[in-house]
Amino acid sequence: MEIREATESDAEAIRTIAHDSLNSTYTAFLAEETIDDAIEQWYGDAFVDDLDDDRVVFLVVEDDDDKIVAFSQSELIGQQTHTGHLLWLHVHPDHRDGGTGVRLLVRTRETLLEKGADEIQCFVLEDNEVGNEFYRAHGFEQAGQREIEIGSETFTENVYVESDLEGDGEWGAIDEVTVDGETVYVSYGEAARGSKSPFYTAYRTEDRDERYAWLCGNCESIDNAMDAMGRIECNNCGNRRKATRWDSAHL
């Protein structure tokens, strides 16, 4: 799985994913005609213009066959204090329940923070029970509501902000992941910057009683090593974290 910024050539894949995702999740309260109008409005000719806007962020997820299976659409709002708005996160119905959504959420959050966001807000339609539960389960809590126009209709969106679920100041996103033949619980709030992508702390159990390994955010492997100086190197892709403590041998 690779997560990268979208390009103009991804437009058709993004439209297809949006169409299939919206029809899979929203048909109970969105007419198919409304969905088609919205996709054309958001991902038609305006999509290319959005890619040229430094304040708009489109990320896509490619599977191991280089096929795009998910995307997120975000933007930075404000001039002095920047807020990152995660507007849409779509995973193709055939690729759900495999952790793709939470990995895309994590990378989108990181990208918005790197681009200067001071806080992250996520938006999901009030009637989308699965989408609301997704944000609640991964470190966000509802802070309010707003109105959004889709086609010629107006709908209510719930607004989510990051919550401190554990009371320790860390982002509360925990994901059960099977990697390298083992099931681990990854804490995306406990990250260490790497040369290619962050490393995330992995635990043996969901209650985080025992730290087990580091998950490489670049290749999603836990096959890595840490030395006494805090250096981490992924044995699979070469992603590295620099030493965190000074080696007295160099004095």
N, C-alpha and C positions, 0 to 999 in steps of 0.2 A: 504494500500500500504506500502510495506517495501522495502528499498533499502539497500543492503548489498554487501560485497565483494564476488566475485564468488568463487566457489569451483570446484574441478575436476568433481563432479557429475553433474554440470551444463552444461557440454560440449555439450551434445546433444541438449538441449534447446537453447543454444546460436547459434549453427549451424542452427537450424530451424528458429530462429528469423532472423538471418542474411540472410538466403536464401529467406524468404518471404518478408523481408524489401527491399532487393536489387532488387528482381524481381518486386516488386510493384513500386519502384521509378526509377530504372535505366535501365529498359528494352529498353527505347528509344535509348540508346547509348551504352549499354553493352549487348553482346550476352549471352544467357543463359549458354552456355558452358564456357564462360569467368567467369561468376558468380560462377559456380560450381567449377572451378579450383581455384578461389580466396578463396572460403570458405574452401576448403580442405587445401590450403596453410596456411591460417591464423588460422583456428580453428580445424585443424586435430591434428596430433601428437604434433605439436609445441605448442598447447594451454596449455598442462600440464606443459611444460617447462616455458612458460610465467608466469604461476601462481606462480612459485618458484622464479621469478625474483623480487626483492624488488623495482625495478624501473618501473615495469609494473603494471598498475591498471586496473582491470576488476570489474565493478560494475553491479549488476543485480537488476531489479525491480520485486518484487513479488506482484501479486494482492491479493485481500482478500481471494482467494481460494488457495493461496500459489503456484500459477502458474506463471512462469517467463514470462514476457511480453515485457521486454526491457533490453538492456544492453549498457554499454559504455566501450570503450577500449582506454586507455591512457598510457602515459609513461613520465618519467622524463628524460630530456636531459641536459647534461652539468656536469662539475665537481665542478667548483667554484660557478658560478651563475646557478641555476637550472631553466629550463623552462618546464612547464607542457604542453605536446602535447595531445590534445583530438583528437584522430585519427578517431574514429567512434562512433556515437551514433545512435543506431537502436531501433526503437519502432515497435512492430508488427503492421501491418496495421489495425487489428481489435481493437487496443487500442490507436489509435491516436486521436487527438483533445480533449483529456480529461485532459491535463496538465501533462501527464506522462513525456513527453520529457523535459519540462522546469524544472521539479523537479529533473530529472536525471542530467540535465546540472548543476543545482545548487549544488547537492551533489558531482558530479565529480569535479567541481571547488574547493569546500571546501576540498575534500580529497587530491587533488594535492597540495593545499596551506599548508595543515597540514603536508604533506610529504616533504615540503621544497621548493616548487616551488616559484620563485619570480615573475613570470608572467605566464599567460595562453595563449596558442595559439590553435585555433581550425581549422580543415581542412575539406573542403567539395569540392566535384568535381565541377568544373566550370559549368557544364551543369545541375546540380541539383538545379533548381530554388527554390524549396521548402526549401531545406536545407540551401541555402544561405540566404533566407529571414528569416529563423528561427534564425540564429545567429545575423543578423542585428536587428531583433526585440527584442533581449534579451541581449543587452548591448555590442555588438561586432561590429567592423568595419574592412573592408578589408584592409590588410597591404601589400599584395603581392601575389605571386603565386609560385608554385613549380610543378615539374613533379613527377608522381607516376606510378609505373608499376602494372598493374592488369592483371594477366595471362601473356600473351605474348605481351600485348599492353601497350602503354604509354598514360597517360591522364594528364590533367592539373587540379591541385587543387588550390582553393582559400584559402589563409591563413588569418585568422581573429585574431585580438587582442582585448582586452577589451578597450572600449571607455567610456569617461566621457560624457554621453548623456545630463546630466543635468547641467554640469559645476560646480558641487559641490563636486567632488572627490569621489562620490559614484558610485558603479557599477549599471548600468542602467536597470537591468532586472526587469520588472514589469509584473505580471501575474494576470489575472482575474480568481478568484477561487470561487466556490460555496462550502461553508463548513457550517455545522450545520444549513442548510437551508437559509443561507444568502450569497449574492454575495459581495465579497470584492476584493480589489486590493492589492496584496502582493508585497512589495518592497524587493527583495532578497539582495539588497545592504545594507539594514539596518538590521543587524542581531545582536542578543545578544546571547552569548554562554550559553547553558543549560547543565544540567547534562547528558542528553541522546542525545540531538540534539539541534541545535540553534533555537531560536525564531526569527520570521521575522515580521517586522512591516506591519500591514494591514490597508488600508485606505478605506474610503467609496466610493471615486471616483478616477478615473485614474490619475487626475491631482495632487493627494496627498495633497489636501487642508486640509483635516481633518483626523487625525490619529484616527483609530477606535478600533483596538485590536492588539493582538499578535497572529500570527499563529504558533502553535507548529510544529516544523519540524519533530518531532518523530511520531506523530499520526495525524497531519494535522487537528487539532481542534483549534477553537478560544475560547473554553470554558476554560478560565484561569483568574487568578486574579493577580493584582500587588498591593503591599502595599506601604506605604509612603517611605520605604527605597529602592525601586526599585526591590524588590524580585518579581519574576514571578513564578507561579506554575500552571501547566496544571491540570485542574480538571479531565481530562480524563485519562491521563497516568502517572501523577506524575512527569513529566519533570520539572526541577527547574532551575531558575537562581538565583545566590547569590545576596545579597544586593549590591547596587552600591554606597550607601552613608553611612557614619558612624552614628550610632544611638547614639545621645548624652545622652540618658537615661542610657547608660552603662558606662559613665564617672564617 
